[in-house]
Amino acid sequence: MSEGREASLELLRSLAPLEGMKRENLHALSRKVTIQQMPAGRLLFKQGENDKRTVWVIGGLVELSDEGRTVGLIKGGSNEARSPLVPGQPRKYTAKATEDINYLSIDSELLDVMITWDQTGSYEVGDLQAQFKSGDDAGDWMTTLLQTKAFHRIPPANLQAIFMRMQQTQYRLGEVVIKQGDDGDFFYAIVKGRCQVTRETPLNKAGIKLAELTVGETFGEEALIADAKRNATVTMLTDGVLMRLKKDDFRELMNEPLLQWVDDAAAKEIIAKGGKWLDVRLPSEFQNLAIEDSINVPLYFIRLKLNTLDKNTPYVVVCDTARRSSAGAFILVERGFDAYVLKNGLTKANVPLRRGTS
C-alpha cells in the first residue's frame, strides 16, 4: 500500500457526499487527502472491523464478501463507486482488491465534522481566507484544527463563532507572544511559522525548552482556564501569523464544551475500568499528599510529557481545587486523549489518599 498524488477538486466533487460541499471547504479538505494504491490480493478492511475510515474506490476492482461468499464487485469510476465503500461500522463485508486499485481514505470523524461545518457555518472558510495573502494557509490551518479530536466535540455553532471571533496577528522572528508571569488574555492558534515554549526556573533563568509548536497547534489555554498567570514564555522561532481568541470567548466557546467533569463515584468507576489518576500539581505537593496509585505530571510539563501518556487510557485529572486540573484536562482532550476533571479537587474528594512524611 502506497500514497500517490493529491486528490483533485474535480475528483472529490464527483464523490458522494462530498459533491455538495462548498469549493473553499472542499479545497481545504483536499489538502489532507491523497490517492492511495493497493496491489491485487490485499484487503482494504475485514468484515466486523471498526476502522473509522470512509473509503472510495477510484480505480480497479474490489470484491465484497460476506463470510467468504462474494456479494458484490465495485469498479472504480462506476456509478456505485461514487458512494463510500461499505459505509457504517462495524464493517458489514470484507473488501478485497481483486486487481491493483487506487482509492481514497478519510478519517470518518473528520469527514463528519467538515460536512457539518460546511452545512451549518454561514461564516465560510472562504471568508477567513480573504484575510490572508494566501488562502491555502487559512484552509490548511482550519482543516488541521477541525481534524483534532477536541474540535469534534465542539458544537457546529460554536465552531462558527470561534472562527468569526478569532483575530489575525503577525509576529517576527524572536518576538515574544506571551511572557511567563503575565496575565492571560488570549488563546492562540498558529497559522504560519513556528514557536518555542520555555519556562524560567530559579536554576535556569534562560528557560527550559518545553515544546516547539507549528501550524495548526495551539497554546495559551492554561492561564485562561485556571485564571492564573502565564506559566511559560512563547517566542517566535520564525516570522509567523497567529489567530487569537479573547479570554471570555475562549471560555464560552471552547473550554466548557470540551471539559468532562466527574464526581468521586464516576471517577472511581473510570479507574476501576482501567483508567488512571493524573495529578498535575507540583512534585512537592504530590509527595506530601496524593491519591493512591496516581501519577504526577506537573501542569507546566504536560506538553513535554505527552509521549509518556497512553491515548488508549482514560485519565482523571486532579489537583487541589480543580483549577489546574481543568487546564491539564483541556490540553489532553485537545490532543486526542480521553480526560476527565475531578470536581472540587483533592481538598473535597472522597478517594484513598497517601500522605508523605515531610
C-alpha positions as CSV (number, residue, x, y, z in Angstrom):
1,M,0.0,0.0,0.0
2,S,1.4,3.4,-1.0
3,E,0.4,7.0,-1.2
4,G,0.3,8.8,-4.5
5,R,-0.8,12.2,-5.8
6,E,-3.0,14.7,-4.1
7,A,-6.7,14.3,-4.8
8,S,-8.1,17.0,-7.2
9,L,-11.1,19.1,-6.5
10,E,-12.8,17.6,-9.6
11,L,-12.3,14.1,-8.2
12,L,-13.6,14.9,-4.8
13,R,-16.6,16.7,-6.3
14,S,-17.5,13.5,-8.2
15,L,-17.9,11.6,-4.9
16,A,-20.9,11.4,-2.5
17,P,-21.4,13.1,-0.1
18,L,-18.5,15.5,-1.0
19,E,-20.2,16.8,-4.1
20,G,-22.4,19.2,-2.1
21,M,-19.5,20.9,-0.2
22,K,-18.6,24.5,-0.9
23,R,-15.5,24.9,-3.0
24,E,-13.4,26.6,-0.3
25,N,-14.2,23.9,2.2
26,L,-13.6,21.1,-0.3
27,H,-10.2,22.7,-1.2
28,A,-9.2,22.7,2.4
29,L,-10.2,19.0,2.7
30,S,-8.3,18.1,-0.5
31,R,-5.0,19.1,1.1
32,K,-5.4,16.3,3.7
33,V,-6.4,13.6,1.2
34,T,-4.2,11.6,-1.2
35,I,-4.9,8.9,-3.7
36,Q,-3.5,5.7,-2.4
37,Q,-2.6,2.5,-4.1
38,M,-3.0,-1.2,-3.2
39,P,-1.9,-4.3,-5.1
40,A,-4.2,-7.1,-6.0
41,G,-4.9,-9.6,-3.3
42,R,-4.7,-7.2,-0.4
43,L,-7.6,-6.4,2.0
44,L,-9.0,-2.8,2.4
45,F,-10.8,-3.9,5.5
46,K,-12.3,-7.0,7.1
47,Q,-15.9,-7.8,8.0
48,G,-16.6,-6.7,11.6
49,E,-13.8,-4.2,11.7
50,N,-14.2,-0.7,13.3
51,D,-11.6,1.1,11.2
52,K,-13.3,4.5,11.4
53,R,-12.4,5.3,7.8
54,T,-14.6,6.4,4.8
55,V,-13.2,4.7,1.6
56,W,-13.9,5.3,-2.1
57,V,-12.6,3.1,-4.9
58,I,-11.1,5.4,-7.6
59,G,-9.7,2.8,-10.0
60,G,-9.5,-1.0,-10.2
61,L,-11.9,-3.7,-8.9
62,V,-12.8,-4.5,-5.3
63,E,-14.7,-7.7,-4.3
64,L,-17.1,-7.5,-1.3
65,S,-17.7,-10.8,0.6
66,D,-19.8,-12.0,3.4
67,E,-18.1,-14.8,5.4
68,G,-16.2,-15.8,2.2
69,R,-19.2,-15.6,-0.1
70,T,-18.9,-12.9,-2.9
71,V,-21.8,-10.4,-2.6
72,G,-20.6,-7.7,-5.0
73,L,-17.9,-6.2,-7.2
74,I,-17.2,-2.4,-7.2
75,K,-15.4,-1.0,-10.2
76,G,-13.5,2.3,-9.9
77,G,-15.2,5.0,-12.0
78,S,-18.6,3.3,-11.9
79,N,-21.8,4.9,-10.5
80,E,-21.6,2.5,-7.5
81,A,-18.1,3.8,-6.7
82,R,-19.3,7.3,-6.3
83,S,-20.6,6.3,-2.8
84,P,-18.4,5.2,0.1
85,L,-17.4,1.5,0.1
86,V,-19.5,-0.4,2.7
87,P,-20.4,2.6,4.9
88,G,-21.1,2.1,8.6
89,Q,-19.2,0.5,11.5
90,P,-18.5,-2.3,12.1
91,R,-17.9,-3.3,8.5
92,K,-20.8,-5.4,7.1
93,Y,-18.5,-7.0,4.4
94,T,-14.8,-7.7,3.7
95,A,-13.3,-5.6,0.9
96,K,-10.5,-7.1,-1.2
97,A,-8.6,-5.7,-4.1
98,T,-9.0,-8.3,-7.0
99,E,-6.7,-6.2,-9.1
100,D,-4.4,-3.3,-8.4
101,I,-6.6,-0.4,-7.2
102,N,-6.5,3.3,-6.4
103,Y,-8.6,4.6,-3.5
104,L,-9.3,7.4,-1.2
105,S,-9.5,7.1,2.6
106,I,-10.6,9.8,5.0
107,D,-11.0,9.7,8.8
108,S,-14.8,9.4,9.3
109,E,-14.9,11.8,12.2
110,L,-13.0,14.4,10.3
111,L,-15.4,14.0,7.3
112,D,-18.4,14.3,9.5
113,V,-17.1,17.4,11.2
114,M,-16.2,19.0,7.8
115,I,-19.6,18.3,6.3
116,T,-21.4,19.5,9.4
117,W,-19.3,22.7,9.4
118,D,-19.9,23.1,5.7
119,Q,-23.7,22.9,6.1
120,T,-24.1,24.8,9.3
121,G,-21.5,27.5,9.1
122,S,-22.7,30.7,7.4
123,Y,-19.3,32.1,8.0
124,E,-17.3,30.1,5.4
125,V,-13.7,29.1,5.2
126,G,-13.5,31.4,2.2
127,D,-14.4,34.4,4.4
128,L,-11.4,33.7,6.6
129,Q,-9.2,33.0,3.6
130,A,-9.8,36.5,2.4
131,Q,-7.9,37.8,5.4
132,F,-4.7,36.2,4.2
133,K,-2.4,36.8,1.2
134,S,-2.6,33.0,0.5
135,G,-6.0,31.4,1.1
136,D,-4.4,28.0,1.2
137,D,-2.8,28.7,4.5
138,A,-6.1,29.5,6.1
139,G,-7.8,26.5,4.7
140,D,-5.0,24.2,5.8
141,W,-5.0,25.7,9.3
142,M,-8.7,25.4,9.7
143,T,-8.7,21.8,8.4
144,T,-5.9,20.9,10.8
145,L,-7.8,22.3,13.8
146,L,-11.0,20.6,12.7
147,Q,-9.0,17.4,12.4
148,T,-8.1,17.4,16.1
149,K,-10.2,15.3,18.4
150,A,-11.1,18.4,20.5
151,F,-12.9,20.1,17.7
152,H,-15.0,17.0,17.1
153,R,-16.7,17.7,20.4
154,I,-17.4,21.4,19.9
155,P,-20.9,22.2,18.6
156,P,-21.0,23.5,15.0
157,A,-22.5,26.8,16.1
158,N,-19.5,27.2,18.5
159,L,-17.1,26.4,15.7
160,Q,-18.7,29.1,13.5
161,A,-18.4,31.7,16.3
162,I,-14.8,30.7,17.2
163,F,-13.6,31.3,13.6
164,M,-15.6,34.5,13.4
165,R,-14.2,36.0,16.6
166,M,-10.5,35.0,16.1
167,Q,-8.2,37.9,15.3
168,Q,-5.2,37.7,13.0
169,T,-1.9,38.8,14.4
170,Q,1.6,38.9,12.7
171,Y,4.8,38.3,14.6
172,R,8.5,38.5,13.8
173,L,11.3,36.0,14.5
174,G,12.4,36.3,18.1
175,E,9.2,38.2,19.2
176,V,7.6,37.1,22.5
177,V,4.0,36.2,22.1
178,I,3.2,35.5,25.8
179,K,5.6,36.0,28.7
180,Q,5.8,33.9,31.9
181,G,4.3,35.7,34.8
182,D,1.9,37.9,32.8
183,D,-1.9,37.8,33.0
184,G,-3.6,35.5,30.5
185,D,-5.7,37.4,27.9
186,F,-5.8,35.3,24.7
187,F,-5.8,31.7,23.3
188,Y,-3.6,31.3,20.2
189,A,-3.6,29.0,17.1
190,I,-0.6,29.1,14.7
191,V,-1.4,29.8,11.1
192,K,2.2,30.3,9.8
193,G,5.6,29.8,11.4
194,R,6.9,28.0,14.5
195,C,7.0,28.9,18.2
196,Q,9.1,27.7,21.1
197,V,7.7,27.3,24.7
198,T,10.1,27.8,27.5
199,R,9.8,28.0,31.3
200,E,12.2,30.0,33.6
201,T,13.3,28.3,36.8
202,P,15.4,29.6,39.7
203,L,18.3,27.5,38.4
204,N,17.8,28.4,34.7
205,K,16.9,32.0,34.0
206,A,17.3,31.4,30.3
207,G,14.4,29.0,30.4
208,I,13.9,25.3,29.9
209,K,12.6,24.3,26.5
210,L,9.2,22.6,27.0
211,A,7.9,22.3,23.4
212,E,8.2,23.5,19.8
213,L,4.9,24.3,18.1
214,T,4.0,24.6,14.4
215,V,1.0,25.3,12.1
216,G,-2.3,24.1,13.5
217,E,-1.1,23.8,17.1
218,T,-2.4,26.0,19.9
219,F,-1.3,27.5,23.2
220,G,-2.2,29.8,26.0
221,E,-5.2,27.9,27.4
222,E,-3.7,27.1,30.9
223,A,-3.8,30.7,32.2
224,L,-7.3,31.3,30.8
225,I,-8.8,28.2,32.3
226,A,-7.1,28.5,35.7
227,D,-7.4,32.3,35.8
228,A,-3.8,32.4,36.7
229,K,-0.5,34.0,35.5
230,R,1.2,32.6,32.4
231,N,3.3,29.6,33.4
232,A,5.6,29.8,30.4
233,T,7.0,32.0,27.7
234,V,6.2,31.5,24.0
235,T,8.7,33.0,21.5
236,M,8.6,33.0,17.7
237,L,11.2,30.8,16.0
238,T,10.3,32.3,12.6
239,D,8.2,35.1,11.2
240,G,4.6,34.0,11.6
241,V,0.9,34.6,11.7
242,L,-1.3,33.6,14.7
243,M,-5.0,33.7,15.2
244,R,-6.1,34.6,18.8
245,L,-9.3,34.3,20.7
246,K,-10.2,36.5,23.7
247,K,-10.3,35.0,27.1
248,D,-14.1,35.3,27.5
249,D,-14.8,33.9,24.1
250,F,-12.4,31.0,24.7
251,R,-14.1,30.1,27.9
252,E,-17.6,30.3,26.4
253,L,-17.0,28.6,23.1
254,M,-14.2,26.1,23.7
255,N,-13.5,25.4,27.3
256,E,-16.9,24.4,28.6
257,P,-17.9,22.1,25.7
258,L,-14.6,20.2,26.0
259,L,-14.3,19.6,29.7
260,Q,-15.8,16.4,31.2
261,W,-16.4,16.8,34.9
262,V,-16.8,13.8,37.2
263,D,-17.7,13.3,40.8
264,D,-16.0,10.8,43.2
265,A,-18.2,7.9,42.2
266,A,-17.8,8.4,38.5
267,A,-14.1,8.9,38.8
268,K,-13.7,5.7,40.8
269,E,-15.7,3.8,38.1
270,I,-13.3,5.1,35.4
271,I,-10.3,4.0,37.4
272,A,-11.9,0.6,38.0
273,K,-12.3,0.1,34.3
274,G,-8.6,0.7,33.5
275,G,-8.3,4.5,33.9
276,K,-5.5,6.3,35.8
277,W,-5.4,9.2,38.2
278,L,-3.2,12.0,36.7
279,D,-2.1,14.6,39.3
280,V,-0.9,17.9,37.7
281,R,0.4,19.6,40.9
282,L,4.0,20.3,41.7
283,P,6.2,17.3,42.8
284,S,6.5,18.7,46.3
285,E,2.7,18.9,46.6
286,F,2.4,15.4,45.2
287,Q,4.9,13.9,47.6
288,N,3.1,15.4,50.6
289,L,-0.4,14.3,49.7
290,A,-1.7,12.3,46.7
291,I,-4.3,9.8,45.6
292,E,-3.1,6.2,45.9
293,D,-1.6,4.9,42.6
294,S,-1.8,8.2,40.9
295,I,0.9,9.5,38.5
296,N,2.4,13.0,38.7
297,V,2.9,15.3,35.6
298,P,3.1,19.0,36.7
299,L,0.9,21.2,34.5
300,Y,3.8,23.2,33.1
301,F,5.5,20.0,31.9
302,I,2.4,18.3,30.5
303,R,3.1,19.2,26.8
304,L,6.7,17.8,27.2
305,K,5.4,14.6,28.8
306,L,2.6,13.8,26.4
307,N,4.5,11.0,24.8
308,T,4.7,9.2,28.2
309,L,0.9,9.0,28.4
310,D,-1.3,6.4,26.6
311,K,-4.1,7.7,24.4
312,N,-5.9,4.4,24.9
313,T,-6.1,5.0,28.7
314,P,-8.7,7.4,30.2
315,Y,-7.2,9.9,32.7
316,V,-9.0,11.5,35.7
317,V,-7.0,14.7,36.2
318,V,-6.7,16.1,39.7
319,C,-5.2,19.0,41.7
320,D,-6.2,20.7,44.9
321,T,-9.1,22.7,43.7
322,A,-9.8,21.5,40.0
323,R,-8.3,24.8,38.7
324,R,-5.1,23.4,37.4
325,S,-6.6,20.0,36.6
326,S,-9.2,21.6,34.3
327,A,-6.4,23.3,32.4
328,G,-4.5,20.0,32.2
329,A,-7.6,18.1,31.0
330,F,-8.2,20.6,28.3
331,I,-4.7,20.2,26.9
332,L,-5.1,16.4,26.9
333,V,-8.5,16.4,25.3
334,E,-7.3,18.9,22.7
335,R,-4.6,16.4,21.7
336,G,-6.8,13.4,21.4
337,F,-6.8,12.0,25.0
338,D,-9.8,10.8,27.0
339,A,-9.5,13.1,30.0
340,Y,-11.9,14.0,32.9
341,V,-11.7,16.5,35.7
342,L,-12.4,15.6,39.3
343,K,-15.0,18.1,40.7
344,N,-13.8,20.2,43.6
345,G,-10.3,18.7,43.5
346,L,-8.5,16.7,46.2
347,T,-9.5,19.0,49.1
348,K,-13.0,17.7,49.0
349,A,-12.5,14.3,47.3
350,N,-13.6,11.0,48.9
351,V,-10.8,8.9,47.5
352,P,-7.9,6.9,49.0
353,L,-5.1,9.3,49.8
354,R,-1.5,8.7,50.9
355,R,0.4,11.2,52.9
356,G,4.1,11.9,52.8
357,T,6.5,12.2,55.7
358,S,7.6,15.7,55.1
